[in-house]
Amino acid sequence: MVADVSSLGFDLDGLEQGGRLLVDALTLEPQVVDTGDFDLEGLLVRLAFSVKKVGAKRSPSTTLSVVPTFSQPSLVRSELRRLFRWLKNQGLTTVITVSVATTCSPPRH
């Protein structure tokens, strides 16, 4: 990611060392995560810590690529509304991407 973004003229390492950027990467496999009730509380705690640590006003997130695979769609929708409400209440500008794969086509973003 650092190399990709540096091609656009951004120094991620410098921003992170200067306390202006925090990159929090976590890979979750659906078969490991979907073992009980779906809840984004852990994500909200991580976001709150990161936002406070760097005084963030923007929070891009691609961590939700695993969400569409969960077995309780209504619970997932409810938790996503909770996430969006939390982001709005924090005054954060956010871009969230979610990839959706089907059995007949490649992932859509």
C-alpha positions in Angstrom: 0.0 0.0 0.0 2.8 2.4 0.8 4.3 1.9 -2.7 0.9 2.4 -4.4 0.1 5.6 -2.5 3.7 7.0 -2.9 3.1 6.9 -6.7 0.4 9.5 -6.0 2.9 11.7 -4.1 2.0 10.8 -0.6 4.6 9.8 2.0 2.6 7.3 4.2 5.6 6.4 6.3 6.3 10.1 7.0 2.7 10.8 7.8 2.5 7.8 10.2 5.8 8.7 11.9 4.5 12.3 12.3 1.3 11.1 14.0 -0.9 12.3 11.2 -1.9 8.8 9.9 -2.7 5.5 11.5 -3.0 2.3 9.3 -4.8 -0.5 11.1 -5.0 -3.6 9.0 -6.8 -6.7 10.1 -7.7 -9.7 7.9 -10.8 -11.7 8.9 -11.9 -14.9 7.3 -15.7 -15.4 7.1 -15.6 -19.0 8.3 -13.7 -17.9 11.4 -15.8 -14.8 12.2 -19.3 -16.0 11.5 -19.5 -18.1 14.6 -22.2 -16.2 16.6 -24.2 -13.1 16.6 -22.8 -10.5 14.2 -21.5 -7.4 16.0 -19.3 -4.5 14.9 -18.4 -3.4 18.5 -14.8 -4.5 18.1 -14.5 -2.4 14.9 -16.0 0.6 16.7 -13.6 0.3 19.5 -10.6 0.1 17.1 -11.9 3.1 15.1 -12.5 5.2 18.3 -9.0 4.5 19.4 -7.5 5.4 16.0 -9.6 8.5 15.6 -8.6 9.8 19.0 -4.9 8.9 18.6 -4.4 11.0 15.4 -7.3 13.4 15.7 -8.8 12.1 12.5 -11.4 13.9 10.4 -11.4 11.2 7.7 -11.5 7.5 8.0 -11.3 5.4 4.8 -12.2 1.8 5.4 -12.1 -1.4 3.3 -12.4 -3.7 6.3 -16.0 -4.6 5.3 -15.2 -7.0 2.4 -16.1 -9.9 4.6 -19.5 -8.5 5.7 -21.7 -9.8 2.8 -20.9 -13.4 3.6 -22.5 -13.5 7.0 -25.5 -15.7 7.5 -27.9 -13.1 9.1 -28.4 -10.3 6.6 -30.9 -8.4 8.7 -28.4 -8.3 11.6 -25.6 -7.2 9.3 -27.8 -4.4 7.9 -28.6 -3.3 11.5 -25.0 -3.2 12.5 -24.0 -1.3 9.3 -26.6 1.3 10.2 -25.1 1.5 13.7 -21.6 2.0 12.1 -22.8 4.7 9.8 -24.6 6.5 12.7 -21.4 6.3 14.8 -19.3 7.7 12.0 -21.8 10.6 11.5 -21.9 11.3 15.2 -18.1 11.5 15.3 -18.1 14.0 12.4 -16.0 11.7 10.2 -15.8 11.8 6.5 -15.7 8.2 5.4 -15.3 6.1 2.3 -16.3 2.5 2.8 -15.9 -0.2 0.2 -17.4 -3.6 0.3 -16.8 -6.3 -2.3 -19.6 -8.7 -3.1 -18.7 -11.9 -4.8 -21.2 -14.2 -6.4 -20.8 -17.7 -7.7 -21.3 -16.6 -11.3 -19.3 -13.4 -11.5 -16.1 -11.8 -10.1 -16.3 -9.5 -7.1 -18.1 -6.2 -7.5 -16.9 -3.1 -5.6 
